[in-house]
């Protein structure tokens, strides 16, 4: 009920967040940067003779600062990397990532099994493809950390690239889901090496909490269809490829005979309804109006005007609701724990 009250206090869905917080309160708090990761370095090897990069203290300090800025690792680890790689910046960065990967996998193995009830829903739209993902962690504190949000970004972009690689001729919309194991095997996306499970291990190593790639959903539409979307408690970040983050997310697939100017606003309102009313099916315009317990979307009282049904709100606007997807962060975790 608190979520419904928060949503209804936001009659204009263009607002990016709702007053009052509530269970949908997303990552509105400023992102907290993780501190430098102190790697567990392997035992020292044979005696090492300083390379040419140490011949100039000014040049070596500049290289050290540059590597520190590029990677975020501690000065101790960056110095060790440059010494190991003879001052080669590219090799030093690669060496650091490999050491961090080893540390991440080791920490992931130790933390495996710890509950991950918190996290974020991420939404990305590009062209005719829309992606919704869920990544979980142990605490809300970590979910507000930029490093964790960058992991959500990698999962969303990896899913987006996977969808765009599917060469299908669309005559109607297509929808798909990816499980945790399927997500883990996807490539990490542009400018990242390895798979999403490699990025997950890196994030666990840096932030020190158990994390899981929970699930993903995607929708692709041809001309004549539109995907409305809404993320509750939304926070946008241009630095994160315009990723939208929150605790609840919804996609609503609509069919329309012509491109209308207000489709974005209408799609956002429909997504807001799906988040707040949690329907289980679309139903039809012929369904008898139901009450608060109604699970058919079109027969439910419209979230922002309960005096009419959602079907009565949609019908005069010239669109047909054909499908939807709803994600709630941590959904199913409490039931699984009870079992």
Steps between C-alpha positions, in 0.01 A plus 500: 500500500788737571618455139152582366482814713843611379406437136167680531673804642681519163210577259742627235720201412764716338646562843798276557429420863211502742487674834490302814749230410317176576602159379564639153754748619791445265857610494416869547777539754834604355708213373784417735828418334669181613845546644809363332519124486806363676581184311652193657809490290682175425824430691792701368691337218870515421693818569375771265724764345339840453414562139540810287175643634674571835776703337298819535313552827268754334412262215447205736275708725295612199459137384402396851237776525360417157467129581337586834242725326426243229451202729406630844738256669734602783836668440674194648338268247553742209868534588536121519326466162733751330807332649379157390424622146811714452306826491262394221172668589275272294660182632489636855126569475440149362711350781298688762170378355622140498606525865168659589317225312679234704418683822136546389447131425658407832277740691192395300560139604523601867184713488293256295170415669456828688157657445470768231167673566603852395615633164366689201280472193663648189322619183657580162319590177674526164324502165227237494646302792430546871676310778417453868755334734530420870829476688503423872735568791487460876441860617333816375824685578686309227210544254563879519869456418607607151705181455187290552298722266770455236453125535125544437594706194722221365222245548248725322736573210599134471132405480435777248782382272372143527152610389631710214702203375183293455428529127125458494253651257239660719136503389387533860676567829735246655575452869763292676641424844848407616568303818790560736715231335422628149586857600832389647618364164425816298785718382556804720440752224709777343838588650490203740674166477353163587150405605253650744600245762856640478366850563296363790813350659684832462215687670487250787875536547477880511187540716530195726137385484334202337318598179286320245394566143134421564317526166436705187210561264500658156242616248551580129226664298438577129316803362147525638607406854633703790663404831405717795727485804516616859753459782386594849740724689684549174847650483659580163872513438638619164835346601326162517377494138170665606427201721193550722525343847241427767339234719198426273479497120238429234477471121162525326464394136237699311368468144398819324377571149692827477789667679351734756674796658413405858603133488796552733282658768229235455755217514645642821155515661428141400835388642423685821170313524673163451753578774232612748220251426714193416263334247552136402346515151380759248139384473266667248286810466191278538596393854270614779659765724667350807606639835838541668553121491451482120802351321398565137667825398222654289233421761697650789412844643731747325778591745475877451119509479338201677152614389570342158673183386828500314313374194268801515804727524680340204214439253437861386875556450526276194744242633466135599695354791629158391763400758708616795799410718534594868815469715515561874846497657544206736175342382479136598787512749275510809283215370809291423635567849168398659502173308 
